[in-house]
Amino acid sequence: MHAFVESKGWYKPDSPHPQTSKNLAISLMLEASEVLEHFQWQEDVQDRDALAEELADVLLYLLQIASLNDIDVGKAVLDKLDVNARRKW
């Protein structure tokens, strides 16, 4: 992921696509809305490959945000599952 972004020059200060946490969070939400498009007006996925691509985009943005903020996503998920297990629903 970082190698791809670096190869595009997006980590450079003068990049037209600066990879800041804020910009990546915005991009994450835009990609998440593209996931929603696969369910608009229907219950079943019509194009699983296209949905998979959008899910991959969401995951890549999420991982990049975590990496730039020194967050171990695997640990964060496990910690959150632990918190949720103790919650009353």
C-alpha positions in Angstrom: 0.0 0.0 0.0 2.7 2.5 1.0 4.8 1.5 -2.0 2.0 2.2 -4.4 1.2 5.5 -2.8 4.9 6.5 -2.8 5.2 5.5 -6.4 2.5 7.9 -7.3 4.2 10.7 -5.4 1.2 11.2 -3.1 3.3 11.4 0.0 5.3 14.4 -1.3 4.4 17.8 0.2 3.4 19.3 -3.1 1.3 16.3 -4.2 -2.1 17.1 -5.8 -3.4 14.2 -3.6 -1.8 14.8 -0.2 -2.2 11.7 2.0 -3.2 13.4 5.2 -5.4 11.7 7.8 -8.2 14.2 7.1 -8.0 13.6 3.3 -7.8 9.9 3.7 -10.9 9.9 6.0 -12.8 11.8 3.4 -11.7 9.4 0.7 -12.7 6.5 3.0 -16.3 7.8 3.3 -16.5 8.4 -0.4 -15.5 4.9 -1.1 -17.9 3.6 1.6 -20.7 5.3 -0.3 -19.7 3.5 -3.4 -20.2 0.3 -1.5 -23.7 1.5 -0.8 -24.4 1.9 -4.5 -24.3 -1.8 -4.9 -27.3 -2.2 -2.6 -29.3 0.8 -3.8 -32.8 -0.3 -5.0 -32.0 -4.0 -4.4 -31.2 -6.5 -1.7 -28.9 -8.8 -3.6 -25.4 -7.9 -5.0 -25.5 -7.9 -8.8 -21.7 -7.6 -9.4 -19.7 -9.3 -6.7 -16.3 -8.4 -8.3 -17.2 -4.7 -8.4 -18.3 -4.8 -4.8 -15.1 -6.6 -3.9 -13.1 -3.8 -5.5 -15.0 -1.1 -3.5 -14.5 -3.1 -0.3 -10.8 -3.3 -1.0 -10.7 0.5 -1.5 -12.4 1.0 1.8 -10.0 -1.3 3.6 -6.9 0.2 1.9 -7.9 3.7 3.1 -8.7 2.4 6.6 -5.3 0.7 6.8 -3.5 3.8 5.5 -5.2 6.0 8.1 -4.2 3.6 10.8 -0.7 3.3 9.6 -0.2 7.1 9.4 -1.5 7.4 13.0 0.6 4.5 14.4 -2.5 2.5 15.2 -2.3 -1.3 15.2 -5.7 -2.1 13.6 -5.5 -5.8 14.6 -5.1 -4.8 18.3 -7.8 -2.1 18.0 -10.2 -4.7 16.7 -9.5 -7.2 19.4 -9.7 -4.4 22.1 -13.1 -3.3 20.7 -14.4 -6.8 20.6 -13.5 -7.1 24.2 -15.3 -3.9 25.1 -18.3 -5.0 23.1 -18.4 -8.4 24.9 -18.8 -6.6 28.2 -21.5 -4.2 27.1 -25.2 -4.7 27.7 -27.1 -4.5 24.5 
